[in-house]
Amino acid sequence: MSPVPLSPAELRALVRTVPDFPEPGIQFRDITTLIGHPRGLASSMHHLADMARLAQAQKIAGMEARGFIFGAAVAVQLGIGFVPVRKPGKLPIDTIGVEYALEYGTDRLEMDPGGVADGERIAIVDDLIATGGTALATVELLRKAGAIVDQALFVIDLPDLNGANRLREAGVEVRTLIEFEGE
């Protein structure tokens, strides 16, 4: 019998805060301490898998790179497939992609167009939602491929950066395990 999963409050205590990184005034939320803690990692996956099960996800999508850690593990727990959403030039096949705005410039996400079927219900899983730019681009990309994307699951929400609200405005329900106020 496996141990009872840690609570969200216990998981929150495992996230290291690094002040003034990457610049003064920013409180960086470092998940390496959470994923390095065996019970913390397993508990995070347990909670995210429960959320994805309730969302009736048929596949999980995760964004490079930490979304691969959480998303693939959730997909394994649920016995469903995983769709990697990649940075440009990482796949050896013809891809579909979307460009999205960054604070200074643009970036691009790509995926295998055969990675999802028309009408397939996909839940996005990632470690953290901040401004929501990457998550919104992922929703756009998956929808472009024909998927139904109405659920996004995150370990951490930084509500002051408004990313979860931006996803909700795009018709995506957002669920998180823990949140940290401030940037």
C-alpha positions as CSV (number, residue, x, y, z in Angstrom):
1,M,0.0,0.0,0.0
2,S,1.4,3.4,-1.0
3,P,1.6,6.2,1.6
4,V,-1.0,8.9,1.7
5,P,-0.1,11.7,-0.7
6,L,1.3,14.9,0.8
7,S,-1.2,17.7,1.0
8,P,-0.9,20.8,-1.2
9,A,0.4,22.8,1.9
10,E,3.1,20.1,2.4
11,L,4.0,20.3,-1.3
12,R,4.2,24.1,-1.1
13,A,6.7,23.8,1.7
14,L,9.0,21.7,-0.6
15,V,9.2,24.5,-3.2
16,R,12.4,26.6,-2.7
17,T,12.1,30.4,-3.1
18,V,15.2,32.0,-4.6
19,P,15.1,35.8,-4.0
20,D,16.2,38.3,-6.7
21,F,16.5,35.7,-9.5
22,P,16.7,36.2,-12.5
23,E,16.6,39.9,-11.5
24,P,16.2,42.0,-8.4
25,G,12.7,41.9,-6.9
26,I,11.7,38.6,-8.4
27,Q,11.0,35.6,-6.1
28,F,11.9,32.6,-8.2
29,R,9.9,29.5,-7.3
30,D,12.3,26.6,-7.8
31,I,10.6,23.2,-8.2
32,T,13.9,21.2,-8.2
33,T,13.5,20.7,-4.5
34,L,10.0,19.3,-5.0
35,I,10.9,16.9,-7.8
36,G,14.0,15.8,-5.9
37,H,11.8,14.7,-2.9
38,P,10.4,11.2,-3.8
39,R,7.2,11.6,-1.8
40,G,6.7,15.2,-3.0
41,L,7.1,14.2,-6.6
42,A,4.8,11.2,-6.3
43,S,2.2,13.3,-4.5
44,S,2.3,16.0,-7.1
45,M,1.7,13.4,-9.8
46,H,-1.1,11.8,-7.8
47,H,-3.0,15.1,-7.4
48,L,-2.5,16.1,-11.0
49,A,-3.6,12.6,-12.2
50,D,-6.8,12.9,-10.2
51,M,-7.5,16.3,-11.8
52,A,-6.9,14.9,-15.3
53,R,-9.1,11.9,-14.6
54,L,-11.9,14.3,-13.5
55,A,-11.4,16.3,-16.7
56,Q,-11.8,13.0,-18.7
57,A,-8.6,13.6,-20.5
58,Q,-7.8,11.2,-23.3
59,K,-4.2,12.4,-23.6
60,I,-1.9,14.7,-21.7
61,A,0.1,17.4,-23.4
62,G,3.2,18.9,-21.8
63,M,5.4,21.8,-22.8
64,E,9.1,21.6,-23.0
65,A,10.8,21.1,-20.6
66,R,9.3,20.8,-17.2
67,G,5.9,20.0,-18.6
68,F,7.5,16.8,-19.9
69,I,8.4,15.8,-16.3
70,F,4.9,16.3,-14.9
71,G,2.8,15.5,-18.0
72,A,4.5,12.3,-19.0
73,A,4.3,10.9,-15.4
74,V,0.6,11.9,-15.2
75,A,-0.1,10.2,-18.6
76,V,1.6,7.0,-17.3
77,Q,-0.5,7.0,-14.1
78,L,-3.6,7.3,-16.2
79,G,-2.6,4.8,-18.8
80,I,-3.1,7.3,-21.7
81,G,-0.8,8.9,-24.3
82,F,1.5,11.9,-23.9
83,V,1.8,14.7,-26.5
84,P,5.1,16.6,-26.3
85,V,4.9,20.3,-27.3
86,R,8.4,21.2,-28.5
87,K,10.6,24.2,-29.1
88,P,11.3,24.8,-32.8
89,G,13.5,22.4,-34.8
90,K,13.4,19.5,-32.3
91,L,11.2,17.1,-34.3
92,P,12.6,15.3,-37.3
93,I,9.3,15.4,-39.2
94,D,7.0,18.1,-40.7
95,T,5.4,19.8,-37.8
96,I,2.6,22.3,-37.1
97,G,3.4,25.3,-35.0
98,V,2.4,28.6,-33.6
99,E,4.3,31.7,-32.8
100,Y,3.6,33.7,-29.6
101,A,4.7,36.9,-28.1
102,L,7.3,37.2,-25.3
103,E,8.1,40.3,-23.3
104,Y,10.8,41.1,-25.9
105,G,10.2,39.3,-29.2
106,T,8.5,36.1,-30.1
107,D,8.9,32.3,-29.7
108,R,7.5,29.3,-31.4
109,L,6.0,25.9,-30.3
110,E,5.7,22.9,-32.6
111,M,4.2,19.4,-32.5
112,D,3.6,16.3,-34.6
113,P,0.3,17.0,-36.4
114,G,-0.6,13.3,-35.9
115,G,-0.1,13.5,-32.2
116,V,-3.8,14.1,-31.6
117,A,-7.0,13.0,-33.3
118,D,-9.8,15.3,-34.2
119,G,-12.1,15.8,-31.2
120,E,-9.6,14.2,-28.8
121,R,-9.8,15.7,-25.3
122,I,-6.4,16.9,-24.2
123,A,-5.4,18.2,-20.8
124,I,-2.3,20.4,-20.6
125,V,0.0,19.7,-17.6
126,D,2.9,21.9,-16.6
127,D,4.9,22.9,-13.5
128,L,3.9,26.6,-13.3
129,I,1.5,29.1,-14.7
130,A,2.8,32.7,-14.7
131,T,1.8,35.0,-17.5
132,G,0.2,32.2,-19.5
133,G,1.9,32.9,-22.9
134,T,3.3,29.4,-23.4
135,A,0.1,27.8,-22.1
136,L,-2.1,29.9,-24.4
137,A,0.2,29.1,-27.4
138,T,-0.1,25.4,-26.5
139,V,-3.9,25.6,-26.4
140,E,-3.9,27.3,-29.8
141,L,-1.5,24.7,-31.2
142,L,-3.5,21.7,-29.9
143,R,-6.8,23.2,-31.1
144,K,-5.2,23.8,-34.5
145,A,-4.4,20.1,-34.6
146,G,-8.1,19.3,-33.9
147,A,-8.0,18.6,-30.2
148,I,-10.5,19.7,-27.6
149,V,-8.5,21.6,-24.9
150,D,-10.5,22.9,-22.0
151,Q,-8.4,21.9,-19.0
152,A,-5.0,23.1,-17.9
153,L,-3.4,21.6,-14.8
154,F,-0.4,23.1,-13.0
155,V,1.6,22.5,-9.8
156,I,2.1,26.2,-9.1
157,D,0.1,29.3,-9.9
158,L,1.5,32.8,-9.7
159,P,-1.9,34.6,-9.7
160,D,-0.4,38.1,-9.6
161,L,0.9,37.5,-13.2
162,N,-2.6,36.7,-14.4
163,G,-1.8,33.7,-16.6
164,A,-4.6,31.5,-15.2
165,N,-7.2,34.3,-15.9
166,R,-5.9,34.6,-19.5
167,L,-6.4,30.9,-20.0
168,R,-9.9,31.0,-18.5
169,E,-10.7,33.8,-21.0
170,A,-9.7,31.4,-23.7
171,G,-12.3,28.8,-22.5
172,V,-9.8,26.7,-20.5
173,E,-10.5,25.6,-16.9
174,V,-7.4,26.0,-14.8
175,R,-6.6,23.9,-11.8
176,T,-3.5,24.2,-9.6
177,L,-2.1,22.5,-6.5
178,I,-0.5,25.5,-4.9
179,E,-0.1,29.2,-5.4
180,F,2.4,31.9,-4.4
181,E,1.4,35.6,-4.3
182,G,3.8,38.1,-5.8
183,E,6.2,37.7,-8.8
